[in-house]
Amino acid sequence: MQSKVLKLDSKDNVLIALTDLRRGEQIFFDVHNYTLESDVPAKHKFATEDLAAGASVTMARWAREIIGSWCRWCSAKTATSGC
């Protein structure tokens, strides 16, 4: 079976949806099981750990801050540019 998600770097704390994922869906990746708390559109990300408001999201060695249930670059600030 083909994976529904992708992780770019072992240090990332987000997974990328390769297809539309639905709230309540269980995603198995590596040795972990994630139950989605919201819909995640294809090509968007979801956190693999609990993150407090303003916490850093690490993806492929880029640190970003998130707002909302899933990460959207247009609503996040980068560590270097402040989107």
C-alpha positions in Angstrom: 0.0 0.0 0.0 1.3 3.5 -0.9 1.7 6.0 1.9 -0.7 8.9 2.1 2.0 11.2 3.7 5.6 12.2 3.2 8.3 13.3 5.7 11.1 15.2 4.1 13.6 15.0 7.0 13.8 12.8 10.1 13.9 16.0 12.3 10.6 17.3 10.8 7.6 17.6 13.2 5.1 17.8 10.3 4.0 15.4 7.6 2.9 16.4 4.1 -0.5 15.0 2.9 -0.1 13.4 -0.6 -3.9 13.2 -1.0 -6.8 14.9 0.7 -7.1 13.5 4.3 -10.3 13.7 6.4 -10.9 14.6 10.0 -10.9 11.4 12.1 -8.8 9.5 9.6 -6.0 7.4 11.2 -2.6 7.8 9.5 0.1 5.2 10.2 3.6 6.5 9.4 6.9 5.0 10.6 5.9 3.4 13.9 3.4 6.1 14.9 -0.4 6.4 14.5 -2.0 9.9 14.0 -5.7 10.6 14.2 -6.5 13.8 12.3 -8.4 16.5 14.1 -9.2 18.4 10.9 -9.3 17.9 7.2 -5.9 18.3 5.6 -5.9 19.1 1.9 -3.3 17.4 -0.4 0.1 19.1 -0.4 -0.6 20.7 3.1 1.0 19.7 6.4 -0.1 18.5 9.8 1.8 18.4 13.1 3.1 15.1 14.4 3.2 16.4 18.0 1.2 18.8 20.2 2.3 22.4 19.5 1.5 25.4 21.6 0.4 28.6 19.9 3.5 30.2 18.3 5.5 27.0 18.5 8.1 26.3 15.8 7.3 23.9 13.0 10.3 22.2 11.6 10.2 21.0 8.0 13.2 20.1 6.0 15.4 22.1 8.4 13.3 25.3 8.1 11.7 26.5 11.3 8.3 28.1 11.0 5.6 29.2 13.3 2.1 27.9 12.7 -1.4 29.3 13.0 -4.4 27.1 12.9 -5.0 23.3 12.6 -2.8 22.8 9.5 0.2 24.6 8.3 -0.3 27.1 5.4 2.8 29.1 4.4 0.7 32.1 3.7 -0.4 32.2 7.4 3.0 31.4 8.9 6.1 33.4 9.6 9.5 32.0 8.6 12.4 32.2 11.0 14.3 34.4 8.5 11.8 36.4 6.4 8.6 37.0 8.5 6.1 36.0 5.7 
